[in-house]
């Protein structure tokens, strides 16, 4: 299969890390390409940033729709996920939704860990939107921004491991979701430092879901929520009609 992974921000360093993890995880028969947004924001740290990222992401899905069997949106607010699913009947996975659904297979309740405290209500709203509020024990954040959490891996891993332990002890969580593509490939290290807790990396599970469901022949339903957009002229900021 051919899989396109989209980093919805413009950060090429994080994109390179996503590419490394994605290609390491993919099955031998899977071709994985990883790209980032060509315009928008260098990092997503709130709803305003996410709005730019969503448009840039959907535009990339639209442009590459015919060339791939499935798509993964590698940002934890899942920017443009549902709009992208309208555009194509090929599966589109968001790493936030993928991680939450996977967590439900490994424990009764999960907690989500994220950098940047202002992102907590964004993720809490996403949990409610996905209908998983009853299964989410908490959303916890660490006192660092996305760049810091990526640049200082050891300190970020330790901070996340500490919050993971608190989520288990204080919130009743049984599984931890790592809330960001910048933490891709660090799930086992953080889990071990936290005392052996199961940590879910959304990028990893999204890739494996894409491979498994492609093998089964499953595609996005075009009945109801993900029905194809109605025909009309849509004009992009540069004047292009799509």
C-alpha positions, 0 to 999 in steps of 0.5 A: 500500500501507499501511505501519506503521512502529513505533518500539519505544521511547517516544522521540518525537524519534527517532520524528519523525525516523523519520517524516521519513525514511520518508515521504521514501523511500516511493513515491508510492503508499505510505501510511506511518504511524509510531508509537512504543510507548505504554508500555515504555522511552524508549530500548533499551539492553540485553536488559531494555529490549528485553523491554519493547519487544518486548511493546509492539511486538507489542501494536501489531501486534496492534491494527493488524493489519487496517489495514495491508499490512505492518509495519516494526519500527524498532529495531535489536534487532528486538524482537518481530519473530518473535512479530509474524510469528506474529500475521499473515500480512502481512510484518513487517520488522525493520531489523536483519535487513533491513540484514544481508540487504541487506548480503549483496547488496553485499559478501561480509562486513559489519560492524555499528556501534552506539552503547553497548558493552554492546549489542555482545553483544546484536547478536552474538547476533542475528547468530547467531540469523539464521544470518549469523555467517559473513558478519559480520566484526565488531560495533563500538561507539562510546563514546556512548549512543543519546541522545548519538548522536542529539543530536550528529549531527556527532560521532556521524557522525565516530565511526561513520565512524572505526569504519567505516574500522577495520572495513574495514581491520582486520576485513575488512568490505566493507559497513557496517550502521548499527545503530540507527534513530537513524541513519536517513537518515545512511547516505550522509553516514557512508559518504562521511566513511568514504571512500566505503564502502557503509553500509546504513540498516536503516529505508531497506531495510526500507521498500523491501523492504516495497514490493517484496515487497508488489508481488510478493504475498509474505507470511509463511509460516505453516508452521513457525516463523511458524505462527499462535499456538495459541488460548488466553487471554492476559492483559495486565498491565492485565487485558485478555484477548487 
